């Protein structure tokens, strides 16, 4: 795992670094909030260990800004404040979990592993093509961060195209997978649904993602060259 420690206390940062490196983690350290934002923009981390009391910008503001730029890296907030109100503030700011000092290193590792597992599960249930994001768990869809409201059939259609992004999906394959084999659905119905879907997914957006291949079918995103 690649971990970002955001901690201004040198002793605590050193203890965490040594302990995590002994667990075969790759560790980076930021001493203040602004440095944390800069590092997280340059490198990909599996978990961010974020202290609340930081110079230049506190941990609550760091968490808010991370989420504000759609940064999805799990954040485990570390603080000496254990009041319920402080915990709620941290979670509302965008933290995924909260651990109060002093804490057991074993518990820290367990919470980090849980966050990574959760993130991996979430990624397995999300399809992304360019700036189009499909959440397969909640059946919600987004384009450039804005939610797109799709019907059940429209979602099935764009999900099929997203699962096959970069290749042409034949018309008969779409009909069989979206409406089910044996259903008497005309190709005109398919074309009508694609027009509706294109209005929602591609209207006013660049690049246009849904492509028509006359006589063959449809594709989503640029075609993969063989």
N, C-alpha and C positions, 0 to 999 in steps of 0.2 A: 504494500500500500504506500502511496505517496501522501504524506501528511503535511499540512501547513499549520505550524504552531504560531498563534498570535498572542504573545506574552511579553510584557515589558520587564518583568522581574527576571533578572539574569539567572538566579539560582533555580527558580522554577522551570524556566525554559531549558536550562541545562539538564535538569533531572528528567524532564519529559523527553528531550532529545536522546539522551543515553538509553533510557528505557525502551523507547520505540525502535531505536537502531538495533538494540539487542533482539528485538522481535522481527528483525529483517525489514523494517520499514525505511523508506527513503523520507528524510525529514528536511523541511525548509522552515526558517524562523523569520517572523516579522516582529519588530519591536514596537510598532505603533499601528494605529488603524489605517492610516493612509498607505503605509508600506504594505499592509495586508491586501488592500484593494489593488495595488499595483502588481503585486506578485500573483494574485489569483487571476488577474487578467492576462498574465504572460504564460502561466503554467497551469496544467490540469492536475487537480488534487482529488484524492478519494474522500478525504475528510478534512475539515477545517476545525481545529481546536481553538476556540475564540474566547479570550478573557474579556470580561466586561469593562473593567477599569483600565483604560489605555490612554496614553498621551495622544494629542493631536485630534483624535476622533475615538469616541468610546465604542465598545463592542456592539451596543444596540444599534448605533448608527451604521456601523460596518455591515451588520446583518441586513439592515433595511436596504442599503445600497447594493449589496450582493443580489438580493431578491429583486430589486428594482431594475437591474440589468439582466434579469432572467438567468442568473447563475444558480444552478441546481445542485451544486456540491453540498453534501450533508454538512451541517454546522452543529458541533457540540459545544455549547457555551459553558465556560468554566468561571465560577465566581464564588466569593466568600459570602455573598448575599443569599440567604436561604428563605427569606420571607416569601409567602405565596404571591404577593403582588409583584415582587421582582422576577419570580419565575414566569409569571404570566406575561410580563413586559418582554422578557427574552424570547418566549415562544411567539408572541405576537409580532415581534420584530423580524422573525424569519428563522430562528433557531429550530433545529429538529429535535434536540434533546438538551438537557440541562443537568450539570453535575456541580455540586457545591464542594468547595474546599473546606477542610482537607478531604481527599477521596482516596480510595484504594486504587492502585495502578491496575490490579486485576479487573476491577469494575470498569475502569476507563477502557481497557482493551475490549471487554465484553460489549460495552455500549457502542464502541467504534465498529466492531464486527457486525452488530445488529443494524447500524445505519448503512453500512456498505451493502449488506444483504437486501435491505429494503430498497436501496437505490437500484441495485441490479435487477430486482423484481420489477420495479417501476419501469426501467428501461426496456425490459422484455415485453412489457405491455404497452409500449408506445412506438408508433411508426412515424418516421420523419422523412420527408422528401422536400429538399430545399427548406423553405420556411413554413411548410405545411406540417402540422403535428396532429396525429390522431391518437387519442387516449382510448385504448381498446377496453379498458376496465370500465370507464364511465361513459363511453361512447360519445365523447366530446371531441370537437375538432377546432383547430386554430390555424389562422394564416397570419403570419407576421405578428403573432401575439394577440390578435383579435379573434374572438370566438366566432365560429361559423355554425349556424344552426341547421342541421341536416335531418331529414327524415330517416327512418330506419333503413329504407331501401337505398337512399342516397349514401348513407354511411357504409352500407355493405359494398356498394359499387366502388366508392373511393378507397375503401380498405383493400379490396381485391387489386385495384390498380397500384396502390402503394406497396403491397406485398410483392408485386411484380414490377416495381419501378425500374425503368430503363429498358423494358422490353414491351413488344406489342402483345396485348392480350386479345385473342381472337374473339369475335362476336359470340360464337357458339359457346365458348368457354365462360364468357361473362354471363350469358343467359342461364347456363347450367349452375354456376356458382352463386349468383345473386338471387335468382328466382327459384332455383332448384330443378333437378332433372325431371322431365316429363311435364313440366308446367307449360301451358300453351300461352306463351308470351311472344308477341311479335317483335321483330327487329325495330319497327317504328317506335314501340314503347321504350326500347333501350335507347334509341336516339333521343327521344324526348327527355328521358332521365339524365342523359349526358348533357343536354342543353341546360337543364335546370342546375345540374351540378357545376357546370362551367360558370354559370352566372354567379354562383355563390363562392366558388373557389378562386376563380381567375378574374372576376370583375374588379377592375381598377388596380390589379396587382401585377407585378413583374418579378420574375418571368412568368409567362403563361405556362401552366403545368400540364393541363389536359390536352392531349394531341389526338387528332383524328387521322386514321390511316385508311383511306377509302378502299373498300373491298376486303379489308382485313380485320380491323378492330380499333382499339384505343390504347394509348399508353399514358403514363404519368411521368413527367420529368424527361430530361434528355435521354435519348436512346444510348445504351451501352454499345460501344464499338467492339466487334469480335475480331 
